[in-house]
Amino acid sequence: MTPKNRLDGGQIDPAITHEFRFDGKSYTGHAGDTLASALLANGVRLMGRSFKYHRPRGVLTAGSEEPNALVELRSGARQEPNTRATTAELFDGLVAKSQNRIGSLRFDLMAVNDRFSNFLTAGFYYKTFMWPAAFWEKIYEPIIRKAAGLGSLSLLDDPDVYDKGFLHCDLLIVGAGPAGLSAALTAGRSGADVIIADEDFRMGGRLNSETFSLGDQSGADWAAATVAELAALPNVRVMNRTTIIGAFDHGIYGAVERVSDHLPTPLDGKPRQVLWRIYTKQTILAAGAIERPIAFENNDRPGIMLASALRTYANRYAVAADRRVAIFTNNDDGHRTAADLHAKGIKIAAVVDVRADAPRSHDFEVLHGQVIDTKGRHGLTFAEVRLESGDMRTLECGALGMAGGWNPNVHLTCHQRGRPAWNDALAAFVPGGVLPVGMTVAGAANGDMSTAGALRGGAEAAKRALGLKGKLPTLPEAEDAPVNITPFWYVEGCSRAWLDQQNDVTVKDVKLSHQEGYRSVEHLKRYTTLGMATDQGKTSNMGGLAIMAELAGKSIPEVGTTIFRPPYTPTSIGVLGGRARGQAFHPKRLTPSHTWATEQGAIFVEVGNWLRAQWFPRAGETTWRESVDREVLATRKSVGVCDVTTLGKVDVQGTDAAEFLNKIYCNGFAKLAVGRTRYGLMLREDGIAMDDGTAARLADDHFVVTTTTANALSVYRHMEFVRQCLYPDMDVQLISTTEAWAQYAVAGPNSRKVLEKLVDGDISNEAFPFMACANITVCGGLRARLFRISFSGELAYEIAVPTAYGDALIRKIMEAGAEYDITAYGTEALGVMRIEKGHAAGNELNGTTTAANLGMGRMVSKAKDSIGSVLSEREGLNRADDLRQVGIKPVDPADPVPAGAHLMKADGPVDAAHDQGYVTSACYSPNLGHSIALGFLKDGANRLGERMRLVSPLTGVNVDVEIVSAHFIDPEGERLRA
Amino acid sequence: MIIDHPLLGPRDSAEFTYKGDARLIDRPDPEKGATAHDFYDYGYLRDNPAGWHEELWFHEAGDRSWLVVTRNTLTHEISKVELARDVARSRGRSK
């Protein structure tokens, strides 16, 4: 059965019928329909509820500028809220739901808001929800959030794939209406690399919506033939369903291609959408124009829409919005709609024109007057007309077209600070100011409103953009009607006349904001929320602006306009994220021992991008602490091994290498002997500690520098800055070798015995003392590096082999260490041992601490200049009571000493004003049998032995502690040198 | 943005890391009498021009060159791209 409002013709395919459901009810439509056109064909005018007042709403437009007909499309994990019914292509099995309602769409319980509209005017929230402040978070906000807002999310993972891609072209053409297509023909035939993109699934723009002929073809046929010719050219890429969402710097455009949105589910292996980054030399914006409504009382009832939308539904989709239609216009274009609908057999109740000199017609009545009110609870039934004579007329109609004139679609011209300029003849803004680099504008977007003007403008723009010589291509004959318009924005005396239907902003709201002193258009926008919804005010800004100008007694150009910013239409987070989801969002870097550690059942932790073994649980261990305590005790008793590959490594080579290190480290390196390693502290130029590590001198002109895991990248960047920008003539080269070497710490009293079994050569204490380093070989010839450095405080080595041998080496070390019960330890045990030893790490090098705070003030060499050395001496960083790193232990061994807690005098007040310092790192020390911590304390070096209170009001901690040396284990360092 | 690298040609700005004012090249030299005050100027006082600005960019995802990019902060137009090392030398920096 043919739905009641389906006409003949159009560009739908009546042979292909699609069944779909809206709010649970089944309907049919055809291939080529949108959800909106198919619903209208079935006589469904009510499609949604408004944002604030929950007024019944239907479609206003037939395009992406739609403010009202937003639906939840699809179901389950693919449910997508706020989808415009006017752009959703119909497919078989489509399911959609109306949104922003409680109860059914026809009887929305929230519609009570409409009764209280006098209280819900502009600024209502600002004025009402001021006090009491405590109510805001718990009461006001949840209510407002529930009442406002639009569609809902499925809260399920999106099952589809989104992609990103890069394109390059000589010329990008935005929009495939008459201007865009003639530009593409001109450019394509010249051989230039052209991309033409249009957001619609059917290219042709208004040509598909009009009854004009181009030469001897219909506009739609000419568009189809032209698209076919372009698609056959190898140098032209034709992209339908592709929205150019933004014009960015240097001719870069963002585009979203909706590859699969028109299908029930994406085809196998296809993404749902693709985000393209298009690098262009030139761009022609041929985005057309958008019709604007007229504000009058109750102009938001379902059935009231833009006149051009009525025309699109009739001509393109073969749909009558209703069988009886009235038009309210201030320009000739409104009459064109009436003529087209009349030709389709639709009854024109009347054309109401505000102009005395409106054209007359034999086919329908033209009234000189204004529509002053409408009736119809869930859809238009009557329009009240006040004639110029003062008489009243009631028009019976189920649809009413508003023709307020056309706004050139200048959106993208504003993305790089372009300011549209007022054009009196069109009563509209046209592109102005500085356009994005390489952009020209053609056709209706440039104010060329006739078809002939658009065809000519497009071809000329392409010629100019590409510097083509010769004549324009022959263009078909087309209508060339001038624009006849008398600006008319709103009906005098109206109040609940809607300007912004998506955000429910009325003429009255604009007047109220003027009355309350808002004079800037930007303030008006924010106070009333005009134009701030997902449609960005494409149909509403102009009306608000005009009323504001009138109230201020200024012209529209004097008031100025707000500008647009990307994206052109709402863009899904999915496509912006692309494939960077889940694991791919944050790629994991695996250490060389990862496979082996996995075999051992290691628990891993993310450190930066790295996955590091955190601890190695053994059978019977039920808490992480049991494993960590065991690893620490076993290492200190015999020997342990830990993967330290993730520490940054920078190879520094050249005759000036030592001098270079003298610059980047605050302590001296010039005199470091070959074969020796030294701890180094890097400062920022402001005197704050940046990073620490070691530098091993493998040769006169060759050092290996290590950094902390977290700062590997930023330290390398800093070193390159110093090398290239500050000392460009130093003979020094840098390369990051973090990934090139697998490195293991082997620590504990038996570490030498284990390594002696692997290293080719003598590593006795005499031959290879504390802080020695060397290029060596292991296992009978494999090149390796050995450093006798210790983070744990034990006799320890770090041994490095090329990464490819990392897995083999950890297995060899475990094998060699078996007789000493070698224990693999993770980052937790590493942390415990460094706290026991009092070594600073990231918690202490936290971007606020100086060398002096860290107890390393004397390391800053006065004998040389280094980065940060001068400012490290300034007064503000060198006060007598400055923070110093200390150790902290509980008086009662059972008490915890949590990180983040603050130190207070034992008998003093406990408040921020009497704060003495804070805990940075804390752990349970299995060697001491109680918790220990590192922290910073005012004048801490002189307060060892002091009893203090450690408090954390947030977590309820309040314990007695004693300040001690940070070196809990082996303070003399005898183990290191054993 | 596209940065026309002097050695590699036009590259997307996503490959670069931004540092700031190219005056950071002009580090005071304590061995030539620079004072803490000079370092205070160097470390903390920057112009923030609405217009042309010489700034340091690091080609981190590329060849690791530091570049001096002359960029208009209002329009993002780039008028000149130089190797920072050459700029440093031209300003008298050496070892």
Interface residues (C-beta under 8 A of the other chain):
Chain A: D249 H250 G251 I252 Y279 Q416 R417 V434 V437 D656 E659 E685 D686 L713 R717 E720 F721 Q724 C725 L726 Y727 P728 D729 M730 D865 S869 V870 L871 E873 R874
Chain B: M1 I2 S13 T17 K19 L24 I25 R27 P28 D29 P30 E31 A34 T35 A36 F39 Y40 Y42 G43 Y44 L56 F58 E60 R64 S65 W66 L74 T75 H76 E77 I78 L83 A84 R85 D86 A88 R89 R93 S94 K95
